[in-house]
Amino acid sequence: MADESNAGYLEVDCIPDGCCVTVRLAGEVDIASVDQVRAATREARDRGAVHLIIDCQQLDFLDSSGVKALLEAHDSFDGMVVLVRPRRVVTRVFEVTGLDQLFAVSDSLERAKEAVHGM
């Protein structure tokens, strides 16, 4: 059962690392919080990042507005967009929509960084 004290809560952090930026998402991405995701991915792009790593390890929920924001981010970067350790609730959304074929997925932040820095 989800922790209802965090319902509707989203924490977003941008961590630059050379040619890539890691956006860490913790909580829920829905219509009320999706603008935070869009702002973070725009900030990453505006910083000149070629690759985007989206750390989903603490992402508890993703609705269709969140999927759309991640798809927009994917389309706006020239390099790789990697999802790190998405939980089942997130991977299920990507499987149902077919987007699991579009996004790279990594089982660790370190491996995601190795993948984008090795390009």
HELIX and SHEET records of a PDB file:
HELIX    1   1 GLU A    4  ASN A    6  5                                   3    
HELIX    2   2 VAL A   34  ASP A   46  1                                  13    
HELIX    3   3 SER A   64  SER A   76  1                                  13    
HELIX    4   4 ARG A   88  THR A   97  1                                  10    
HELIX    5   5 LEU A   99  GLN A  101  5                                   3    
HELIX    6   6 LEU A  109  HIS A  117  1                                   9    
SHEET    1   A 5 LEU A  10  ASP A  17  0                                        
SHEET    2   A 5 CYS A  20  VAL A  29 -1                                        
SHEET    3   A 5 HIS A  51  LEU A  62  1                                        
SHEET    4   A 5 VAL A  81  VAL A  84  1                                        
SHEET    5   A 5 ALA A 104  SER A 106  1                                        
END                                                                             
